[in-house]
Amino acid sequence: RPVLVNSQTLAARPLFEGIGIGVRGVQVEKLSPCETSRELSERLWQELAPLPPGMLRIVEVDDVVSASGSVLTDGVGYMSADLAAVIPPTSGGHLALADEETKQGDGGPLVMQCRLYYFGSLCKGVLMRSADMPERTIVVRTPSMRKVLGRVNCQAAIAEFWAVEVVRTSARERVAKTSKVLISLLQA
């Protein structure tokens, strides 16, 4: 893969390979649309076979579309908690300075803006950390996240090339406070 001058992304593949993930390749799966993240998580556990050691799984799931044709899952996918845990605080593709605004919990970022390349396909969007998903799994929504569909005979597919680039991570979890007004709104 060509090296971009002044790249604005942090390469995450070496971080994953450092803990033994992806060193034996990537397995790509396809699932039909899921309405909720809970349904998606349950289907991942039930329908997909366990991964061999060292493999990374990328699951393509169709976008959820409303009756009016609006895409409800536009550009939002998921990353399993074990993968998110190795992603450092990142801003503009560079490691962020450690201060209270960028400090993450032990589980890594809650949300990250990233690019994912696999076998000639390019996906771009936001991945949310999910503790409910099987380990070593990334879920991408298609077609909203997939910008380029890889072909079987392209060089990246033949070489089984994959990469994850992180543009920016979320700040740490924030404390939520409730009030009587907020409670009444949530109950409505």
Backbone as JSON Lines, residues from 0, in Angstrom:
{"i":0,"aa":"R","n":[0.86,-1.17,0.0],"ca":[0.0,0.0,0.0],"c":[0.89,1.22,0.0]}
{"i":1,"aa":"P","n":[0.59,2.22,-0.83],"ca":[1.43,3.42,-0.87],"c":[1.33,4.2,0.44]}
{"i":2,"aa":"V","n":[2.44,4.81,0.81],"ca":[2.47,5.64,2.0],"c":[2.07,7.05,1.61]}
{"i":3,"aa":"L","n":[1.09,7.6,2.29],"ca":[0.62,8.94,1.97],"c":[1.45,9.96,2.73]}
{"i":4,"aa":"V","n":[1.85,11.01,2.06],"ca":[2.6,12.07,2.71],"c":[1.64,12.85,3.61]}
{"i":5,"aa":"N","n":[2.07,13.14,4.82],"ca":[1.26,13.86,5.79],"c":[-0.1,13.19,6.01]}
{"i":6,"aa":"S","n":[-0.1,11.87,6.12],"ca":[-1.34,11.13,6.32],"c":[-2.03,11.6,7.59]}
{"i":7,"aa":"Q","n":[-3.35,11.71,7.52],"ca":[-4.14,12.15,8.65],"c":[-4.84,10.98,9.35]}
{"i":8,"aa":"T","n":[-4.22,9.8,9.28],"ca":[-4.8,8.63,9.92],"c":[-3.76,7.88,10.74]}
{"i":9,"aa":"L","n":[-4.26,7.15,11.74],"ca":[-3.41,6.3,12.57],"c":[-3.63,4.86,12.11]}
{"i":10,"aa":"A","n":[-2.56,4.17,11.73],"ca":[-2.68,2.78,11.28],"c":[-2.96,1.88,12.47]}
{"i":11,"aa":"A","n":[-4.11,1.19,12.46],"ca":[-4.49,0.32,13.58],"c":[-4.09,-1.13,13.35]}
{"i":12,"aa":"R","n":[-3.81,-1.52,12.12],"ca":[-3.45,-2.92,11.86],"c":[-2.27,-3.37,12.72]}
{"i":13,"aa":"P","n":[-1.18,-2.6,12.81],"ca":[-0.08,-3.04,13.67],"c":[-0.49,-3.21,15.14]}
{"i":14,"aa":"L","n":[-1.44,-2.39,15.6],"ca":[-1.92,-2.53,16.98],"c":[-2.67,-3.86,17.16]}
{"i":15,"aa":"F","n":[-3.5,-4.21,16.17],"ca":[-4.23,-5.48,16.23],"c":[-3.26,-6.66,16.15]}
{"i":16,"aa":"E","n":[-2.32,-6.58,15.2],"ca":[-1.36,-7.68,15.04],"c":[-0.48,-7.82,16.27]}
{"i":17,"aa":"G","n":[-0.25,-6.72,16.99],"ca":[0.54,-6.77,18.21],"c":[-0.08,-7.63,19.3]}
{"i":18,"aa":"I","n":[-1.4,-7.81,19.25],"ca":[-2.06,-8.68,20.22],"c":[-2.54,-9.97,19.55]}
{"i":19,"aa":"G","n":[-1.99,-10.26,18.37],"ca":[-2.25,-11.52,17.69],"c":[-3.52,-11.58,16.87]}
{"i":20,"aa":"I","n":[-4.12,-10.44,16.56],"ca":[-5.37,-10.42,15.79],"c":[-5.08,-10.01,14.36]}
{"i":21,"aa":"G","n":[-5.55,-10.8,13.42],"ca":[-5.37,-10.49,12.01],"c":[-4.09,-11.02,11.43]}
{"i":22,"aa":"V","n":[-3.25,-11.67,12.26],"ca":[-1.97,-12.17,11.75],"c":[-2.18,-13.36,10.81]}
{"i":23,"aa":"R","n":[-3.31,-14.03,10.91],"ca":[-3.61,-15.17,10.04],"c":[-4.63,-14.82,8.98]}
{"i":24,"aa":"G","n":[-4.98,-13.53,8.86],"ca":[-5.86,-13.11,7.79],"c":[-7.19,-12.56,8.26]}
{"i":25,"aa":"V","n":[-8.05,-12.31,7.28],"ca":[-9.36,-11.71,7.52],"c":[-10.42,-12.6,6.88]}
{"i":26,"aa":"Q","n":[-11.52,-12.77,7.6],"ca":[-12.65,-13.52,7.09],"c":[-13.81,-12.54,6.9]}
{"i":27,"aa":"V","n":[-14.4,-12.5,5.7],"ca":[-15.5,-11.58,5.42],"c":[-16.81,-12.37,5.38]}
{"i":28,"aa":"E","n":[-17.82,-11.89,6.1],"ca":[-19.13,-12.53,6.17],"c":[-20.18,-11.51,5.71]}
{"i":29,"aa":"K","n":[-21.36,-11.98,5.37],"ca":[-22.47,-11.11,4.95],"c":[-23.72,-11.5,5.72]}
{"i":30,"aa":"L","n":[-24.43,-10.51,6.3],"ca":[-25.7,-10.73,7.01],"c":[-26.76,-9.8,6.45]}
{"i":31,"aa":"S","n":[-28.01,-10.24,6.52],"ca":[-29.12,-9.38,6.11],"c":[-29.34,-8.31,7.18]}
{"i":32,"aa":"P","n":[-30.15,-7.28,6.89],"ca":[-30.32,-6.16,7.84],"c":[-30.84,-6.59,9.2]}
{"i":33,"aa":"C","n":[-30.39,-5.88,10.22],"ca":[-30.84,-6.07,11.6],"c":[-31.38,-4.74,12.09]}
{"i":34,"aa":"E","n":[-32.54,-4.74,12.72],"ca":[-33.18,-3.51,13.18],"c":[-32.44,-2.87,14.36]}
{"i":35,"aa":"T","n":[-31.95,-3.7,15.29],"ca":[-31.32,-3.15,16.51],"c":[-29.93,-3.76,16.69]}
{"i":36,"aa":"S","n":[-29.11,-3.1,17.49],"ca":[-27.78,-3.64,17.77],"c":[-27.88,-4.92,18.58]}
{"i":37,"aa":"R","n":[-28.89,-5.05,19.41],"ca":[-29.1,-6.28,20.19],"c":[-29.39,-7.46,19.24]}
{"i":38,"aa":"E","n":[-30.28,-7.24,18.26],"ca":[-30.59,-8.29,17.28],"c":[-29.34,-8.66,16.49]}
{"i":39,"aa":"L","n":[-28.55,-7.66,16.11],"ca":[-27.32,-7.91,15.36],"c":[-26.37,-8.76,16.19]}
{"i":40,"aa":"S","n":[-26.18,-8.39,17.45],"ca":[-25.28,-9.13,18.32],"c":[-25.72,-10.59,18.47]}
{"i":41,"aa":"E","n":[-27.01,-10.8,18.69],"ca":[-27.53,-12.16,18.83],"c":[-27.31,-12.98,17.56]}
{"i":42,"aa":"R","n":[-27.55,-12.36,16.41],"ca":[-27.36,-13.07,15.15],"c":[-25.89,-13.39,14.9]}
{"i":43,"aa":"L","n":[-24.99,-12.49,15.28],"ca":[-23.56,-12.75,15.12],"c":[-23.15,-13.99,15.91]}
{"i":44,"aa":"W","n":[-23.64,-14.08,17.16],"ca":[-23.31,-15.23,18.01],"c":[-23.94,-16.51,17.48]}
{"i":45,"aa":"Q","n":[-25.17,-16.43,16.96],"ca":[-25.9,-17.63,16.54],"c":[-25.53,-18.13,15.14]}
{"i":46,"aa":"E","n":[-25.34,-17.22,14.21],"ca":[-25.22,-17.61,12.8],"c":[-23.8,-17.77,12.29]}
{"i":47,"aa":"L","n":[-22.81,-17.19,12.97],"ca":[-21.45,-17.26,12.46],"c":[-20.63,-18.28,13.25]}
{"i":48,"aa":"A","n":[-19.85,-19.05,12.53],"ca":[-18.99,-20.05,13.16],"c":[-17.86,-19.36,13.91]}
{"i":49,"aa":"P","n":[-17.33,-20.01,14.95],"ca":[-16.2,-19.42,15.67],"c":[-15.01,-19.19,14.74]}
{"i":50,"aa":"L","n":[-14.26,-18.15,15.02],"ca":[-13.09,-17.81,14.21],"c":[-11.88,-18.63,14.64]}
{"i":51,"aa":"P","n":[-11.06,-19.06,13.69],"ca":[-9.79,-19.68,14.07],"c":[-8.9,-18.64,14.76]}
{"i":52,"aa":"P","n":[-7.97,-19.07,15.61],"ca":[-7.07,-18.13,16.29],"c":[-6.31,-17.25,15.29]}
{"i":53,"aa":"G","n":[-6.13,-15.99,15.66],"ca":[-5.36,-15.06,14.84],"c":[-6.11,-14.41,13.71]}
{"i":54,"aa":"M","n":[-7.38,-14.78,13.48],"ca":[-8.17,-14.22,12.39],"c":[-8.97,-13.01,12.85]}
{"i":55,"aa":"L","n":[-9.26,-12.12,11.92],"ca":[-10.14,-10.97,12.14],"c":[-11.37,-11.2,11.27]}
{"i":56,"aa":"R","n":[-12.57,-10.88,11.8],"ca":[-13.8,-11.05,11.04],"c":[-14.38,-9.68,10.7]}
{"i":57,"aa":"I","n":[-14.71,-9.48,9.42],"ca":[-15.42,-8.29,8.97],"c":[-16.78,-8.75,8.48]}
{"i":58,"aa":"V","n":[-17.83,-8.2,9.07],"ca":[-19.19,-8.6,8.71],"c":[-19.86,-7.43,8.0]}
{"i":59,"aa":"E","n":[-20.35,-7.68,6.8],"ca":[-21.09,-6.68,6.05],"c":[-22.58,-6.89,6.32]}
{"i":60,"aa":"V","n":[-23.25,-5.85,6.81],"ca":[-24.68,-5.91,7.1],"c":[-25.36,-4.81,6.31]}
{"i":61,"aa":"D","n":[-26.45,-5.15,5.63],"ca":[-27.18,-4.15,4.86],"c":[-27.75,-3.08,5.77]}
{"i":62,"aa":"D","n":[-27.82,-1.85,5.27],"ca":[-28.41,-0.74,6.01],"c":[-29.88,-1.01,6.31]}
{"i":63,"aa":"V","n":[-30.35,-0.43,7.41],"ca":[-31.78,-0.47,7.73],"c":[-32.42,0.74,7.07]}
{"i":64,"aa":"V","n":[-33.47,0.49,6.27],"ca":[-34.13,1.56,5.52],"c":[-35.57,1.67,6.0]}
{"i":65,"aa":"S","n":[-36.03,2.91,6.24],"ca":[-37.41,3.13,6.7],"c":[-38.38,2.93,5.54]}
{"i":66,"aa":"A","n":[-39.67,2.93,5.86],"ca":[-40.71,2.78,4.84],"c":[-40.66,3.91,3.81]}
{"i":67,"aa":"S","n":[-40.19,5.09,4.25],"ca":[-40.11,6.23,3.33],"c":[-38.83,6.23,2.49]}
{"i":68,"aa":"G","n":[-37.95,5.25,2.75],"ca":[-36.71,5.16,1.98],"c":[-35.5,5.79,2.62]}
{"i":69,"aa":"S","n":[-35.64,6.36,3.83],"ca":[-34.51,6.96,4.53],"c":[-33.62,5.87,5.12]}
{"i":70,"aa":"V","n":[-32.31,6.06,5.01],"ca":[-31.36,5.12,5.59],"c":[-31.21,5.47,7.07]}
{"i":71,"aa":"L","n":[-31.54,4.53,7.95],"ca":[-31.51,4.79,9.39],"c":[-30.16,4.46,10.02]}
{"i":72,"aa":"T","n":[-29.32,3.73,9.34],"ca":[-28.03,3.31,9.9],"c":[-26.88,3.92,9.1]}
{"i":73,"aa":"D","n":[-27.07,5.09,8.58],"ca":[-26.14,5.72,7.65],"c":[-24.73,5.88,8.23]}
{"i":74,"aa":"G","n":[-23.79,5.05,7.77],"ca":[-22.39,5.21,8.1],"c":[-21.98,4.81,9.49]}
{"i":75,"aa":"V","n":[-22.78,4.02,10.2],"ca":[-22.43,3.63,11.56],"c":[-22.32,2.12,11.64]}
{"i":76,"aa":"G","n":[-21.13,1.65,12.02],"ca":[-20.88,0.23,12.2],"c":[-20.46,-0.04,13.64]}
{"i":77,"aa":"Y","n":[-19.92,-1.23,13.88],"ca":[-19.52,-1.64,15.23],"c":[-18.14,-2.27,15.21]}
{"i":78,"aa":"M","n":[-17.46,-2.18,16.35],"ca":[-16.19,-2.86,16.56],"c":[-16.26,-3.56,17.9]}
{"i":79,"aa":"S","n":[-15.8,-4.8,17.97],"ca":[-15.83,-5.52,19.23],"c":[-14.92,-4.85,20.25]}
{"i":80,"aa":"A","n":[-15.24,-5.04,21.52],"ca":[-14.54,-4.35,22.6],"c":[-13.05,-4.7,22.65]}
{"i":81,"aa":"D","n":[-12.68,-5.93,22.3],"ca":[-11.26,-6.3,22.36],"c":[-10.44,-5.52,21.33]}
{"i":82,"aa":"L","n":[-11.02,-5.25,20.17],"ca":[-10.32,-4.45,19.17],"c":[-10.25,-2.98,19.58]}
{"i":83,"aa":"A","n":[-11.36,-2.45,20.08],"ca":[-11.4,-1.04,20.49],"c":[-10.43,-0.77,21.64]}
{"i":84,"aa":"A","n":[-10.19,-1.76,22.48],"ca":[-9.33,-1.57,23.66],"c":[-7.89,-1.2,23.3]}
{"i":85,"aa":"V","n":[-7.44,-1.55,22.09],"ca":[-6.05,-1.26,21.72],"c":[-5.9,0.05,20.94]}
{"i":86,"aa":"I","n":[-7.02,0.72,20.65],"ca":[-6.97,1.98,19.91],"c":[-6.68,3.13,20.88]}
{"i":87,"aa":"P","n":[-5.58,3.84,20.69],"ca":[-5.27,4.97,21.58],"c":[-6.08,6.21,21.21]}
{"i":88,"aa":"P","n":[-6.16,7.19,22.11],"ca":[-6.83,8.45,21.76],"c":[-6.17,9.08,20.54]}
{"i":89,"aa":"T","n":[-6.98,9.42,19.55],"ca":[-6.46,9.9,18.27],"c":[-7.25,11.12,17.82]}
{"i":90,"aa":"S","n":[-6.54,12.09,17.27],"ca":[-7.19,13.27,16.7],"c":[-6.42,13.66,15.46]}
{"i":91,"aa":"G","n":[-7.11,13.76,14.35],"ca":[-6.44,14.12,13.1],"c":[-5.43,13.09,12.65]}
{"i":92,"aa":"G","n":[-5.62,11.82,13.07],"ca":[-4.71,10.77,12.68],"c":[-3.46,10.67,13.52]}
{"i":93,"aa":"H","n":[-3.33,11.5,14.53],"ca":[-2.15,11.5,15.39],"c":[-2.58,11.19,16.82]}
{"i":94,"aa":"L","n":[-1.66,10.66,17.6],"ca":[-1.96,10.41,19.0],"c":[-2.32,11.72,19.68]}
{"i":95,"aa":"A","n":[-3.41,11.72,20.43],"ca":[-3.86,12.92,21.12],"c":[-3.08,13.08,22.42]}
{"i":96,"aa":"L","n":[-2.88,14.3,22.83],"ca":[-2.21,14.56,24.09],"c":[-3.09,14.07,25.23]}
{"i":97,"aa":"A","n":[-2.48,13.53,26.26],"ca":[-3.24,13.0,27.4],"c":[-3.7,14.13,28.3]}
{"i":98,"aa":"D","n":[-4.97,14.46,28.21],"ca":[-5.58,15.4,29.14],"c":[-6.98,14.9,29.45]}
{"i":99,"aa":"E","n":[-7.71,15.6,30.25],"ca":[-9.04,15.13,30.66],"c":[-10.02,15.0,29.5]}
{"i":100,"aa":"E","n":[-9.86,15.8,28.46],"ca":[-10.79,15.75,27.34],"c":[-10.57,14.53,26.46]}
{"i":101,"aa":"T","n":[-9.31,14.05,26.36],"ca":[-9.03,12.93,25.48],"c":[-8.87,11.62,26.24]}
{"i":102,"aa":"K","n":[-8.86,11.67,27.54],"ca":[-8.67,10.46,28.34],"c":[-9.82,9.48,28.09]}
{"i":103,"aa":"Q","n":[-9.46,8.23,27.75],"ca":[-10.44,7.19,27.5],"c":[-10.5,6.26,28.69]}
{"i":104,"aa":"G","n":[-11.59,5.55,28.79],"ca":[-11.68,4.5,29.8],"c":[-10.82,3.32,29.4]}
{"i":105,"aa":"D","n":[-10.8,2.29,30.2],"ca":[-9.98,1.11,29.93],"c":[-10.42,0.37,28.68]}
{"i":106,"aa":"G","n":[-11.67,0.55,28.26],"ca":[-12.19,-0.19,27.12],"c":[-11.89,0.43,25.78]}
{"i":107,"aa":"G","n":[-11.14,1.52,25.73],"ca":[-10.87,2.2,24.47],"c":[-11.97,3.19,24.14]}
{"i":108,"aa":"P","n":[-11.93,3.75,22.93],"ca":[-12.92,4.76,22.57],"c":[-14.31,4.17,22.39]}
{"i":109,"aa":"L","n":[-15.32,4.97,22.7],"ca":[-16.7,4.55,22.47],"c":[-17.03,4.61,20.99]}
{"i":110,"aa":"V","n":[-16.47,5.61,20.31],"ca":[-16.75,5.82,18.89],"c":[-15.45,6.24,18.21]}
{"i":111,"aa":"M","n":[-15.25,5.77,16.98],"ca":[-14.08,6.2,16.23],"c":[-14.45,6.4,14.77]}
{"i":112,"aa":"Q","n":[-13.89,7.43,14.18],"ca":[-14.04,7.66,12.75],"c":[-12.88,6.93,12.08]}
{"i":113,"aa":"C","n":[-13.19,6.1,11.09],"ca":[-12.11,5.3,10.52],"c":[-12.34,4.97,9.05]}
{"i":114,"aa":"R","n":[-11.3,4.38,8.46],"ca":[-11.35,3.82,7.11],"c":[-10.92,2.36,7.23]}
{"i":115,"aa":"L","n":[-11.6,1.51,6.51],"ca":[-11.31,0.08,6.55],"c":[-11.14,-0.41,5.12]}
{"i":116,"aa":"Y","n":[-9.99,-0.99,4.84],"ca":[-9.7,-1.55,3.52],"c":[-9.65,-3.06,3.67]}
{"i":117,"aa":"Y","n":[-10.32,-3.79,2.81],"ca":[-10.22,-5.24,2.84],"c":[-10.54,-5.81,1.47]}
{"i":118,"aa":"F","n":[-9.57,-6.55,0.94],"ca":[-9.72,-7.27,-0.33],"c":[-10.24,-6.37,-1.45]}
{"i":119,"aa":"G","n":[-9.77,-5.15,-1.52],"ca":[-10.16,-4.23,-2.58],"c":[-11.34,-3.35,-2.25]}
{"i":120,"aa":"S","n":[-12.06,-3.64,-1.18],"ca":[-13.18,-2.78,-0.76],"c":[-12.67,-1.69,0.17]}
{"i":121,"aa":"L","n":[-13.35,-0.57,0.16],"ca":[-13.04,0.53,1.06],"c":[-14.32,0.92,1.78]}
{"i":122,"aa":"C","n":[-14.28,0.92,3.1],"ca":[-15.39,1.4,3.91],"c":[-14.91,2.58,4.72]}
{"i":123,"aa":"K","n":[-15.8,3.53,4.93],"ca":[-15.45,4.73,5.66],"c":[-16.67,5.13,6.48]}
{"i":124,"aa":"G","n":[-16.42,5.53,7.73],"ca":[-17.52,5.95,8.58],"c":[-17.15,5.88,10.04]}
{"i":125,"aa":"V","n":[-18.14,5.64,10.86],"ca":[-17.96,5.62,12.31],"c":[-18.19,4.21,12.82]}
{"i":126,"aa":"L","n":[-17.3,3.75,13.7],"ca":[-17.48,2.46,14.37],"c":[-17.72,2.72,15.85]}
{"i":127,"aa":"M","n":[-18.75,2.1,16.39],"ca":[-19.04,2.19,17.81],"c":[-18.54,0.93,18.5]}
{"i":128,"aa":"R","n":[-17.97,1.09,19.69],"ca":[-17.51,-0.06,20.47],"c":[-18.73,-0.83,20.98]}
{"i":129,"aa":"S","n":[-18.69,-2.16,20.87],"ca":[-19.79,-2.99,21.34],"c":[-19.24,-4.16,22.14]}
{"i":130,"aa":"A","n":[-19.6,-4.21,23.41],"ca":[-19.17,-5.31,24.28],"c":[-20.0,-6.57,24.03]}
{"i":131,"aa":"D","n":[-21.13,-6.45,23.32],"ca":[-22.0,-7.59,23.06],"c":[-21.56,-8.44,21.87]}
{"i":132,"aa":"M","n":[-20.67,-7.93,21.07],"ca":[-20.27,-8.63,19.85],"c":[-19.2,-9.68,20.14]}
{"i":133,"aa":"P","n":[-19.13,-10.71,19.29],"ca":[-18.03,-11.68,19.42],"c":[-16.69,-10.98,19.23]}
{"i":134,"aa":"E","n":[-15.66,-11.51,19.87],"ca":[-14.33,-10.91,19.76],"c":[-13.82,-10.92,18.33]}
{"i":135,"aa":"R","n":[-12.9,-9.99,18.06],"ca":[-12.21,-9.89,16.77],"c":[-13.17,-9.65,15.61]}
{"i":136,"aa":"T","n":[-14.21,-8.82,15.86],"ca":[-15.23,-8.59,14.85],"c":[-15.43,-7.1,14.57]}
{"i":137,"aa":"I","n":[-15.52,-6.76,13.3],"ca":[-15.88,-5.41,12.86],"c":[-17.11,-5.56,11.97]}
{"i":138,"aa":"V","n":[-18.14,-4.75,12.23],"ca":[-19.37,-4.77,11.43],"c":[-19.44,-3.48,10.64]}
{"i":139,"aa":"V","n":[-19.6,-3.6,9.32],"ca":[-19.76,-2.42,8.46],"c":[-21.14,-2.47,7.82]}
{"i":140,"aa":"R","n":[-21.73,-1.31,7.65],"ca":[-23.05,-1.2,7.0],"c":[-22.84,-0.93,5.52]}
{"i":141,"aa":"T","n":[-23.59,-1.69,4.72],"ca":[-23.5,-1.49,3.27],"c":[-24.87,-1.09,2.74]}
{"i":142,"aa":"P","n":[-24.97,-0.21,1.83],"ca":[-23.89,0.44,1.11],"c":[-23.41,1.76,1.72]}
{"i":143,"aa":"S","n":[-24.0,2.21,2.84],"ca":[-23.68,3.55,3.33],"c":[-22.22,3.72,3.74]}
{"i":144,"aa":"M","n":[-21.58,2.69,4.27],"ca":[-20.17,2.8,4.65],"c":[-19.23,2.38,3.53]}
{"i":145,"aa":"R","n":[-19.67,1.49,2.69],"ca":[-18.78,0.98,1.64],"c":[-18.76,1.96,0.47]}
{"i":146,"aa":"K","n":[-17.59,2.51,0.21],"ca":[-17.42,3.49,-0.87],"c":[-16.9,2.83,-2.13]}
{"i":147,"aa":"V","n":[-16.15,1.73,-1.98],"ca":[-15.61,1.0,-3.12],"c":[-15.85,-0.48,-2.87]}
{"i":148,"aa":"L","n":[-16.43,-1.16,-3.84],"ca":[-16.65,-2.6,-3.75],"c":[-15.5,-3.31,-4.44]}
{"i":149,"aa":"G","n":[-14.78,-4.13,-3.67],"ca":[-13.65,-4.86,-4.24],"c":[-14.08,-5.9,-5.24]}
{"i":150,"aa":"R","n":[-13.22,-6.16,-6.2],"ca":[-13.48,-7.2,-7.2],"c":[-12.61,-8.41,-6.88]}
{"i":151,"aa":"V","n":[-13.06,-9.57,-7.26],"ca":[-12.35,-10.8,-6.96],"c":[-10.94,-10.81,-7.57]}
{"i":152,"aa":"N","n":[-10.79,-10.24,-8.75],"ca":[-9.51,-10.3,-9.44],"c":[-8.62,-9.07,-9.25]}
{"i":153,"aa":"C","n":[-8.98,-8.15,-8.35],"ca":[-8.11,-6.98,-8.14],"c":[-6.89,-7.4,-7.3]}
{"i":154,"aa":"Q","n":[-5.82,-6.64,-7.43],"ca":[-4.56,-6.99,-6.76],"c":[-4.7,-7.03,-5.24]}
{"i":155,"aa":"A","n":[-5.51,-6.13,-4.67],"ca":[-5.69,-6.12,-3.2],"c":[-6.4,-7.38,-2.73]}
{"i":156,"aa":"A","n":[-7.35,-7.87,-3.52],"ca":[-8.06,-9.1,-3.16],"c":[-7.14,-10.31,-3.3]}
{"i":157,"aa":"I","n":[-6.36,-10.34,-4.37],"ca":[-5.43,-11.44,-4.59],"c":[-4.4,-11.51,-3.47]}
{"i":158,"aa":"A","n":[-3.91,-10.34,-3.04],"ca":[-2.91,-10.29,-1.97],"c":[-3.54,-10.37,-0.57]}
{"i":159,"aa":"E","n":[-4.88,-10.42,-0.5],"ca":[-5.62,-10.45,0.77],"c":[-5.22,-9.28,1.67]}
{"i":160,"aa":"F","n":[-5.08,-8.1,1.04],"ca":[-4.68,-6.9,1.77],"c":[-5.83,-6.39,2.64]}
{"i":161,"aa":"W","n":[-5.5,-5.96,3.87],"ca":[-6.48,-5.3,4.73],"c":[-5.75,-4.27,5.6]}
{"i":162,"aa":"A","n":[-6.48,-3.25,6.0],"ca":[-5.93,-2.22,6.88],"c":[-7.08,-1.48,7.56]}
{"i":163,"aa":"V","n":[-6.8,-0.97,8.74],"ca":[-7.75,-0.12,9.47],"c":[-6.99,1.16,9.8]}
{"i":164,"aa":"E","n":[-7.57,2.29,9.42],"ca":[-6.97,3.59,9.72],"c":[-7.95,4.39,10.57]}
{"i":165,"aa":"V","n":[-7.46,4.92,11.68],"ca":[-8.3,5.69,12.58],"c":[-8.02,7.17,12.36]}
{"i":166,"aa":"V","n":[-9.07,7.93,12.1],"ca":[-8.95,9.36,11.89],"c":[-9.07,10.1,13.21]}
{"i":167,"aa":"R","n":[-10.1,9.71,13.99],"ca":[-10.35,10.39,15.27],"c":[-11.13,9.47,16.18]}
{"i":168,"aa":"T","n":[-10.84,9.54,17.46],"ca":[-11.58,8.76,18.46],"c":[-12.38,9.71,19.33]}
{"i":169,"aa":"S","n":[-13.4,9.13,19.97],"ca":[-14.21,9.93,20.89],"c":[-13.44,10.21,22.16]}
{"i":170,"aa":"A","n":[-13.9,11.21,22.87],"ca":[-13.34,11.48,24.2],"c":[-13.9,10.46,25.18]}
{"i":171,"aa":"R","n":[-13.51,10.59,26.41],"ca":[-13.94,9.63,27.43],"c":[-15.44,9.7,27.66]}
{"i":172,"aa":"E","n":[-15.93,8.68,28.35],"ca":[-17.34,8.65,28.7],"c":[-17.65,9.83,29.6]}
{"i":173,"aa":"R","n":[-18.8,10.39,29.45],"ca":[-19.19,11.53,30.27],"c":[-20.23,11.08,31.3]}
{"i":174,"aa":"V","n":[-20.27,11.77,32.41],"ca":[-21.25,11.48,33.45],"c":[-22.6,12.02,32.99]}
{"i":175,"aa":"A","n":[-23.62,11.19,33.09],"ca":[-24.98,11.61,32.71],"c":[-25.74,12.02,33.96]}
{"i":176,"aa":"K","n":[-26.45,13.11,33.85],"ca":[-27.25,13.59,34.97],"c":[-28.7,13.66,34.53]}
{"i":177,"aa":"T","n":[-29.59,13.35,35.44],"ca":[-31.01,13.39,35.12],"c":[-31.7,14.53,35.87]}
{"i":178,"aa":"S","n":[-32.86,14.86,35.4],"ca":[-33.69,15.85,36.07],"c":[-35.14,15.42,35.91]}
{"i":179,"aa":"K","n":[-36.03,16.06,36.62],"ca":[-37.44,15.73,36.51],"c":[-37.94,15.95,35.07]}
{"i":180,"aa":"V","n":[-37.47,16.98,34.45],"ca":[-37.9,17.29,33.08],"c":[-37.4,16.19,32.12]}
{"i":181,"aa":"L","n":[-36.14,15.79,32.25],"ca":[-35.59,14.76,31.39],"c":[-36.32,13.43,31.59]}
{"i":182,"aa":"I","n":[-36.6,13.09,32.81],"ca":[-37.31,11.83,33.09],"c":[-38.69,11.84,32.47]}
{"i":183,"aa":"S","n":[-39.4,12.97,32.58],"ca":[-40.74,13.03,31.99],"c":[-40.68,12.95,30.46]}
{"i":184,"aa":"L","n":[-39.63,13.52,29.83],"ca":[-39.46,13.41,28.38],"c":[-39.18,11.97,27.96]}
{"i":185,"aa":"L","n":[-38.34,11.27,28.73],"ca":[-38.01,9.89,28.39],"c":[-39.19,8.96,28.58]}
{"i":186,"aa":"Q","n":[-40.08,9.28,29.51],"ca":[-41.23,8.43,29.75],"c":[-42.32,8.63,28.7]}
{"i":187,"aa":"A","n":[-42.31,9.76,28.02],"ca":[-43.35,10.06,27.04],"c":[-43.24,9.21,25.8]}
